[in-house]
Amino acid sequence: MRKSVILVIHIGFWISYLLLLFIIVKAATQGFSSDFNFVYIIKLGIPFVIFPSFSVFYISYFFLFPKYIQTRKIALSFFFGSLISVGSAIVASLLINLLFGTKMMFKGGYSSYIEETVSIALIGFAAGIMSIIIKGFITWYDEIKVKEELNFKNHQIELALVKSQLDPHFLFNTINNIDVLILKSPELASEYLNKLSDILRFMLFETKTEKIALSKEIAYIEKYIALQKIRTSNAHFVNFTVNGATSNQKIPSMLIIPFIENAFKHVSNKKTENAIIISLLVEGKTIVFECENKYNENGKPTLESNGLGNELIAKRIELLYPKKHTLAITNQKNTYKVKLVLSND
């Protein structure tokens, strides 16, 4: 919610609150002498309303709601809210007696200090309840807006993801390489053709589900690497390792593959061993993915060309793993490195 709207809500609440309280005070002081006029009521309202009510309202708004209400610790919230209400009421009651003396007479006789303090505490507690209601409404509204924005961004990401999956350069190069192999080694060409078929099938069907088995994602990566290796005689320019128990882990489809595609697009020398290093480690419910590739100084890698950009990738990860991931991208000494840590707790 915009800050200006929140400000209007707060101002509107306090105007309504003070007007209502003034009406109550005015009605309750009908039995006072003529000396107790409008000016005295306003003076009384300063310690009686502004200090305790504002204190309880904004402590509840900024502290109790996020720390206890949102974490469903209702009992603690009620306890601290009551404590703050009573504490501010004691201070306010002392101020009233200091400013007006002890001869302030309500209808029906003198009001005891305890009765006065309890009355102020109840009014402050009511302000705290209104604070939680207002904060709850604003939070609820913001969450709806965030969900709508995230859904919209997710649709954009999914669209970009679909476009990136159908990379024509990869398809054309792979088909041409397989075509060359048909005459040299029909069996090997058939094997690669099956891998390409599996990759296309994966793109068409597995990407429609929310999460897939990590083992399927690994199988896709292995086939993708195998097809990329057709273009070079150096079988060791890619080092891909998997460690840990992957059988029970799940991951959103095509989450880490754009980083691998980027590495192949910008690797500088395929004749070098370990020009691309990819590792996947599973520790309990944590998945650690690392990918690095060497590149020429004149060709700094990005994720913008024919694929998902860093910003879009990061937004998708944030959407799928809010506060449950870390993404670090470094670019130094002609080495581009990505480290992604995902928590499936």
SEBA-456627 format. One record per residue (C-alpha): residue in one letter; x, y negated, z negated. Coordinates in pm, whole numbers, plus 50000, padded with zeros to 5 digits. Layout:
N
   residu      c1      c2      c3
        A       X       Y       Z
...
END
This chain:
345
   residu      c1      c2      c3
        M   50000   50000   50000
        R   50130   49654   50084
        K   50269   49449   49796
        S   50033   49162   49874
        V   49732   49394   49837
        I   49867   49532   49508
        L   49918   49176   49383
        V   49558   49087   49472
        I   49434   49398   49285
        H   49632   49300   48975
        I   49518   48937   48984
        G   49158   49043   49040
        F   49174   49285   48748
        W   49317   49029   48505
        I   49067   48761   48606
        S   48781   49005   48553
        Y   48935   49137   48231
        L   48989   48792   48079
        L   48644   48669   48180
        L   48482   48976   48024
        L   48686   48937   47708
        F   48603   48566   47687
        I   48232   48650   47710
        I   48271   48907   47432
        V   48467   48665   47210
        K   48217   48386   47280
        A   47928   48612   47183
        A   48109   48736   46871
        T   48188   48384   46746
        Q   47838   48243   46752
        G   47838   48242   46372
        F   48150   48028   46343
        S   48147   47666   46237
        S   48151   47393   46501
        D   48526   47357   46455
        F   48575   47692   46621
        N   48522   47574   46980
        F   48632   47678   47328
        V   48990   47562   47269
        Y   49026   47784   46964
        I   48886   48080   47154
        I   49148   48033   47426
        K   49421   47999   47164
        L   49299   48316   47001
        G   49307   48487   47338
        I   49680   48426   47386
        P   49801   48675   47123
        F   49477   48868   47126
        V   49477   48948   47499
        I   49790   48849   47685
        F   50047   49012   47459
        P   49887   49346   47362
        S   49689   49400   47682
        F   49971   49302   47916
        S   50218   49509   47716
        V   50006   49824   47717
        F   49894   49773   48077
        Y   50239   49739   48232
        I   50414   49991   48009
        S   50145   50240   48112
        Y   50173   50127   48474
        F   50550   50149   48514
        F   50646   50407   48250
        L   50369   50632   48121
        F   50205   50704   48456
        P   50516   50813   48653
        K   50682   50989   48359
        Y   50386   51168   48202
        I   50064   51141   48405
        Q   50222   51244   48736
        T   50402   51530   48564
        R   50073   51637   48401
        K   50192   51567   48045
        I   49857   51416   47949
        A   49891   51474   47573
        L   50225   51293   47558
        S   50085   51011   47767
        F   49789   50976   47530
        F   50021   50983   47227
        F   50262   50718   47355
        G   49976   50507   47490
        S   49812   50508   47148
        L   50144   50430   46980
        I   50209   50133   47208
        S   49852   50008   47162
        V   49877   50021   46782
        G   50224   49866   46779
        S   50127   49575   47003
        A   49803   49532   46806
        I   49995   49500   46478
        V   50217   49231   46629
        A   49916   49053   46784
        S   49724   49064   46456
        L   50019   48913   46273
        L   50035   48636   46532
        I   49662   48567   46494
        N   49693   48531   46117
        L   50003   48315   46151
        L   49836   48085   46403
        F   49488   48068   46255
        G   49533   48171   45894
        T   49318   48422   45711
        K   49001   48215   45709
        M   48891   48323   46059
        M   48535   48429   45992
        F   48335   48663   46213
        K   47960   48702   46184
        G   47882   48888   45868
        G   48186   48793   45664
        Y   48562   48827   45658
        S   48725   49081   45885
        S   48992   49292   45721
        Y   49340   49311   45865
        I   49293   49681   45945
        E   48965   49620   46127
        E   49125   49338   46324
        T   49424   49553   46418
        V   49206   49848   46520
        S   48992   49620   46739
        I   49297   49480   46917
        A   49444   49831   46955
        L   49123   49957   47117
        I   49121   49664   47359
        G   49486   49729   47444
        F   49417   50100   47485
        A   49134   50014   47726
        A   49380   49803   47926
        G   49614   50103   47935
        I   49339   50328   48068
        M   49257   50071   48338
        S   49627   50053   48420
        I   49642   50429   48476
        I   49325   50418   48689
        I   49464   50136   48906
        K   49808   50298   48934
        G   49646   50632   49014
        F   49437   50477   49290
        I   49739   50300   49443
        T   49950   50618   49421
        W   49671   50826   49575
        Y   49632   50576   49858
        D   50008   50565   49919
        E   50030   50945   49926
        I   49754   50961   50187
        K   49933   50699   50399
        V   50265   50882   50363
        K   50105   51212   50465
        E   49947   51047   50769
        E   50280   50892   50868
        L   50465   51219   50812
        N   50209   51410   51018
        F   50244   51156   51298
        K   50624   51176   51282
        N   50602   51554   51270
        H   50400   51555   51592
        Q   50665   51332   51751
        I   50938   51563   51629
        E   50756   51872   51753
        L   50711   51710   52095
        A   51078   51617   52109
        L   51165   51966   51989
        V   50966   52127   52270
        K   51139   51903   52521
        S   51480   51985   52380
        Q   51408   52358   52391
        L   51354   52349   52765
        D   51699   52212   52844
        P   51724   52250   53225
        H   52105   52233   53223
        F   52133   52532   52993
        L   51878   52730   53194
        F   52029   52649   53533
        N   52385   52719   53420
        T   52285   53048   53257
        I   52087   53164   53560
        N   52376   53074   53793
        N   52624   53258   53571
        I   52403   53567   53563
        D   52361   53543   53940
        V   52739   53555   53982
        L   52761   53853   53746
        I   52504   54054   53942
        L   52759   54139   54211
        K   53052   54186   53972
        S   52881   54374   53690
        P   52510   54453   53732
        E   52486   54614   53387
        L   52639   54310   53216
        A   52418   54078   53419
        S   52114   54277   53309
        E   52225   54252   52946
        Y   52259   53874   52968
        L   51927   53848   53150
        N   51761   54031   52860
        K   51923   53788   52616
        L   51789   53493   52816
        S   51447   53655   52822
        D   51458   53697   52443
        I   51555   53332   52398
        L   51267   53210   52615
        R   51028   53442   52433
        F   51152   53303   52102
        M   51091   52946   52221
        L   50741   53027   52338
        F   50614   53226   52041
        E   50831   53195   51729
        T   50831   52814   51730
        K   50452   52811   51679
        T   50478   52950   51326
        E   50561   52731   51027
        K   50853   52947   50914
        I   51028   53250   51053
        A   51266   53507   50909
        L   51621   53375   50890
        S   51735   53696   51058
        K   51535   53599   51370
        E   51698   53256   51378
        I   52039   53423   51347
        A   51955   53663   51631
        Y   51860   53365   51848
        I   52188   53190   51766
        E   52391   53502   51849
        K   52220   53537   52187
        Y   52259   53167   52259
        I   52632   53186   52181
        A   52668   53497   52398
        L   52510   53318   52695
        Q   52734   53017   52642
        K   53040   53242   52643
        I   52968   53354   53000
        R   53114   53025   53119
        T   53459   53087   52969
        S   53714   53365   52966
        N   53810   53282   52607
        A   53595   53507   52392
        H   53727   53352   52070
        F   53652   52985   52123
        V   53342   53027   51903
        N   53363   53160   51548
        F   53021   53244   51403
        T   53000   53403   51058
        V   52706   53499   50838
        N   52744   53579   50468
        G   52492   53668   50200
        A   52155   53842   50193
        T   51954   53695   50481
        S   51678   53956   50497
        N   51440   53789   50251
        Q   51503   53430   50355
        K   51278   53218   50575
        I   51346   52896   50760
        P   51155   52663   50995
        S   51224   52769   51352
        M   51477   52572   51556
        L   51589   52376   51250
        I   51965   52426   51281
        I   51990   52514   51650
        P   52002   52149   51773
        F   52329   52108   51581
        I   52472   52415   51755
        E   52353   52295   52097
        N   52521   51963   52027
        A   52849   52139   51945
        F   52849   52322   52279
        K   52765   52006   52472
        H   53057   51810   52330
        V   53328   52067   52264
        S   53640   51945   52442
        N   53843   52257   52524
        K   53685   52599   52552
        K   54027   52757   52600
        T   54115   52679   52238
        E   54040   52939   51975
        N   53784   52833   51713
        A   53695   52521   51909
        I   53350   52569   51757
        I   53312   52705   51404
        I   52965   52797   51279
        S   52896   52948   50939
        L   52580   53046   50754
        L   52591   53130   50385
        V   52303   53249   50167
        E   52344   53218   49791
        G   52029   53315   49606
        K   51760   53083   49740
        T   52010   52837   49887
        I   52110   52833   50254
        V   52433   52657   50352
        F   52484   52587   50722
        E   52804   52438   50864
        C   52894   52362   51223
        E   53201   52185   51357
        N   53348   52129   51700
        K   53655   51960   51841
        Y   53614   51684   52100
        N   53817   51435   52301
        E   53856   51080   52171
        N   53687   50947   52484
        G   53379   51163   52437
        K   53237   51115   52091
        P   52949   51355   52026
        T   52592   51247   51967
        L   52259   51422   51945
        E   52083   51178   52176
        S   52150   51329   52517
        N   51903   51600   52623
        G   51823   51685   52265
        L   51707   51568   51927
        G   51876   51265   51777
        N   52031   51266   51431
        E   51754   51044   51297
        L   51481   51271   51431
        I   51654   51584   51301
        A   51698   51424   50958
        K   51331   51321   50948
        R   51220   51674   51030
        I   51441   51819   50758
        E   51314   51557   50511
        L   50957   51646   50602
        L   51013   52019   50557
        Y   51249   52003   50258
        P   51165   51688   50058
        K   51428   51642   49785
        K   51542   52000   49846
        H   51823   51948   50094
        T   52147   51763   50162
        L   52268   51672   50510
        A   52623   51548   50560
        I   52763   51455   50902
        T   53130   51359   50936
        N   53321   51248   51242
        Q   53696   51221   51199
        K   54024   51343   51349
        N   53846   51451   51670
        T   53630   51690   51472
        Y   53254   51656   51441
        K   53117   51841   51140
        V   52766   51902   51008
        K   52686   52051   50668
        L   52326   52125   50575
        V   52222   52271   50239
        L   51862   52392   50203
        S   51692   52505   49884
        N   51400   52749   49912
        D   51299   52717   49545
END
